[in-house]
Amino acid sequence: MLSKLSIIIPCRNEEKYIENCVNSILKNDYPSENYEILIVDGKSSDKTIEIIELLQKKYKNIRQICNPRKITPVALNLGIRNAKNEYVMIAGAHSSFLENYISVLMKNIDDLKADGVGGMLITTSINPTKKASSIIKVLSNKFGVGNSMFRIGVTEPTLVDTVPFGIYKKTLFEEVSFYDEKLIRNHDIALSKEFIKKKKKIYLIPDASCNYYAREYFGKLARNNYLNGYWNLLTVFITRKYYSLSIRHFIPLVFILSLIIPVFPAIFISKYFAFLPIFIFLVYNILIFKTSCMLLDKSNKLSLLVMSFYTLHFSYGLGSLIGLFRIDRLLFNGKNKAEI
């Protein structure tokens, strides 16, 4: 007998994506009577709710839940607490799923005796422009996103520290007290770290894939990654747990600091210190240019690939730097983590 599953989709103002996401789930080869879809909406002001209501009229296994606080970890906790089934799948409105995604993961969670499983993430876009294609290439490259295994790929089921859009035993969330609702960003990574600390087994499965629709413009890419970087140090500060994130999340910050810190001894001690950030920036640009040339094809453009790397790395690193100053101000003012 097939296990039953609750699929949770947090969303807010996702009129461009939500129907495509839900339809991809409904087209999966996992029997519809064995799963429910819980769409947790954060009081959308566009046509998202209208679209959800139309889907509800057509499909009886779709439920809608209101998220008055409008932030993602709250939406996920609402979904999990309202889930009726033994297993929970975390989805996202900006995603779509291949037809065997659910069945492959459900099979592997049993075969591997895993606590959680997830599939590969294929970064794509709705509008395949040269700019969007360049951004996609960078977001799928190791020099762009580090050792993020679900982006760069594995060839066999692999134990990892986090997976995108995974399927888990519902009891797992209860063991770690659900998502931390103080973490507007990085709540998913922090939760996965709690799973690993408790010796839970999370596997990345190469035979299951989903699509993630990336930001198609440099401004949106910069804003998203700035906020991701901004919340890195805040995540550690709020959770008071150094293992909340991985080392890869702090590399852009180290890069930015390596360009800034030598300026001070260059001013007050010796001008020769100025050669250090110049050398680092030169090496960085050589690597950027070399990697961009390797990624170059008919779908993108060299200048756009270089700009994508710049946007990704500098916005992320700058976000982490501003987050560092935020923590310093909070400590200086004597505020605690609940006041962030």
N, C-alpha and C positions, 0 to 999 in steps of 0.2 A: 504494500500500500504506500502511495506517495505521501510524503510529509506535506503539511500545510504551511503556507507562507504568508506573511504580511509585508507588503511593499510600501515603504514610506517615502513620499516625495515632498520635501519642504519647498515652498515657492513664495515669491512675491513679485508681482508685476512681470510675469513671464509669458505674456500673450504670444510672443514669437516662438516659444519653444515648448510649452507645456503639452499641447495636443500631440506633437510629434513624439515626445517622451512617452506619454501614456499609450499611444498607438503601438509603439515599438514593443512595449510590455505585453499588450494584448495580442500581438502577433507571435509571441514566443510559443514554442512547442510544449510548454508546461501547461497542463489542463487548467482552464480558467476556474473550475470549481475547487481547485486546490490553492487558490490564492485570493487575497483581497488587496486593493490598492487604496492607501490612505493618503490623500493629498492635504497637506497642512499649509493653509494659506495665511500669509501675514498681512491681511487686510489690503489686498491689491487694489490699486486705484485705476488700473487699465482694464482690459477685457478678460483678464485671466479667470475671474470667478464665473463669468458668463460661459466661457469655454468649458470649465469644469462642470457646470450644471448641465450643459448639453451632453457631455460625456456620461454623466450620472443617469440621465434619462435613457441612454442607449445601453449602458452596461450596469448591471445590478451589483457588481462586486467592487464598485468605486464608492468610497466615502470621503466626505470633505470635513475637515476640522479647522476651526478658526484659531489662529495664533495671534492674540492681541498684542503681544510684546514684540512681534515682528522680527525677531532674530533667530538665526538658524538652529543653535543648540536647543532653544526652547521648543521649536517646531519638531525637532527630532525626538525629544523626550515626550512631547504630547503624542506623537505617533506611536512610539514604543509602548507607552502606558495604555493606549487605546487599542493596540494590536491584539487580535483574538487568537493568533496562531503561535505554534511552537518556535518557528523560525521567523527572523526579521531580515528584510533586505533594505539597505539604505540606497536610495536612488537620488537623482538630481534633475531638475527641470532642464538643465543645459546638456542633458545626455540622452542617448538612445541606445538600444540594446539589440545585439544580433539575436536571431531567432532561437539559438540554442543556449543563450547565456544562462538562463535560470536553471534549465535541466542539467547542464554540465556542472554548474556550481553545486546544485543539490546532490548530485551523484558523488562529487568529490568530497563534500563535507561528511558524507557517510563513509566512503571508501578510505579516506585518510584519517578518519576519527578526529576531524579538526573542530576547533571551536569557531572558526570563521574562515571564509574563503572569498576571494575576489578575482576578477579577471583583468586582462590587459586593457589599457586605456589608449584608444586611437584618437589623437587630436585632429579635429577637422573643423570645417566652417560651413555656414549656410551659403555664403557668397564667396566662391573660389576666386577672388581677385589675387593679383600678384602680391599685394601687401599681406592679405590674409594667409596666403600660402607660405610666405616668408616667415610670418609669426609662427605658423604651425610647425615648420621645419625646426625652428629654434626651440620650441616647446617640446619637441620630440628628440632633441639631441642631448647627449650627455654633458657637453660643455655648457649647454643652456640651462639644464635642470639638475645636474649632478647625477648621483647614483640612485635616482628614483626608479626602482626596478619595474614598476608597472607602466612606466613610460618608455624605457629603453629596451625592455623585453627579457624574458626568460624562456628556456626550452623545455623545462619540466616543472612540475609542482615544486614550489620553493617556499621555505619558511621566510617570512618577511616581517618588518615592523609595522607596516600599514598597507592597506589595499583600498582602491577606490570602489565605491558602490558595492560593498561586500554583503554577503549573507552570513548571519550569525545566529547562534542560539539565543533566544530572547532572555534566558536566565543570565546570560553573560553580562548584560547591561545592568541587571539588578545587583550583581556581585561587585561592580565598581561604582555603584550609585549614579549611573547614567552619565550623560554628557554634562560637563561643567558649564553652567549657563552664564558664568561670568566671562567666558571666552567667546567673544564675538567671532574671532578667527582662531584657527588651530585647535578647535575643540575635538575634531576628528583625530588628529595626530596625537593629542594628549590622551585621548581615550584609548587609542591603540597601544600607547606606551604602558598604560595601566594594565591592559590585557597581557602584554608581554611580561610585565613585572610579576604578574600572578601565574606565570608559566603557561599561559594559554597559547595554543598553536594556531597561527594565522598563516594561511597558504595563498600564494599567488598562482593562479592556474593559467597556463599559456593557451589552452584550448577554448577559453571563453573571452570574448571581447565586447567592448562597448565603445560608443563614440562620445567624445566630449567636444562641444561646440565652443571653441575658444573666442576670445575677444578679437575683433577683426580690425581694430584701429589702434594706433600707438597710444593715444590718449587713454583709452579704456584699459589697454594692457598695462600701462604705467600705473594707473590708479589702483587696479586690482593687486598688482605686485607690491606697490608701495604699502598698501594695507596689510598684505601678507607679511612683509618685512617688519612693519611697525608692530605687529602683534607677536613677533618672535620672543623678544626679551620680556615683553609684558606677560606672555604665557608662563614663562619660568617664574616671574615675579609673583603672579597671581597664585599659581599652583604651589609655589615654594618647593618645586621638585625639579632638580637640574636635568633629569632624564625626560622631561616633557617633550623635548624636541631632539633631533639628531644634529650632529656636527654640520652636515651639509646646509642646514638652515642659516648658519652664521657665516658662511664663507663670503657672501657679498658684503657683509658688514666689515669683515677683516680686510677685504679689498679696498673699500672706501677709506678705512682708517689708515691703510698703508700709503694712501695718496695724500692724506691730510696731516698726519702726525709728524712726518719728517720736516714739514714746513717750519715748525716752531724751532727746532735746533738749527735749522738753516738760517733763521733770523737772528737768534741769540748766541749761537755757538760758532758755527762755520757754514759758509755758503755751500760747501761740498755736500752737505746733507740733502740739498735740493736735487742732486743727481739720482737719489734713491727713488722718489716717486716718478721721476722722468723715466728711469729704467723700467720700473714696474709697469707703467702705462704703455711704454713701447712694446714690452713683451706681450702684454695683454692684447694690444692691437694686432700684433703679428699672429697670435693665436686666433683672434676673431676673424682676421682676413683669411687665414689658412682654412679654418673650419667653414667659413662662408663659401669659399671656393669649392670645397668638397660637397656642400649642400646645394650648390647652384644647378638648376635645371630650367626647363622651359616654363615651369609654373611660377617661378619667382624671379628675383632680381638681386644682384650682388649688393647694391647699395641698401636695399630693403632688408636683406639678411643681416648686414652689419648694424643697421639701425635697430633691428629687432633685438639683437644681442645687447646693444647699449641700453635700450629701453628696459629690458628685463633685468639686467644686472644692476644698473644704477638706481632704478626706482626701488628695487627690493632692498639694496644696501642703504639707500637714503632713508627708507622707511624704518629700517632697523636702527639707524643712527638717531633719528628723531625719537623713536621708542626708548632709546637709551637715555636721552635727555628727559623724557617724560618720567622714567623711573627715578632719575636723580631728583627731580622736582618733588615727586611723591614722597621720597624718603626724607628730603630736606624739610618738607612741610609736615612730616609725621603722619601722613595718611596711610591707612591700611588698604589691603587689596579689595575690600568690599566697597571702597569709595571711588574706584577707578571708573 
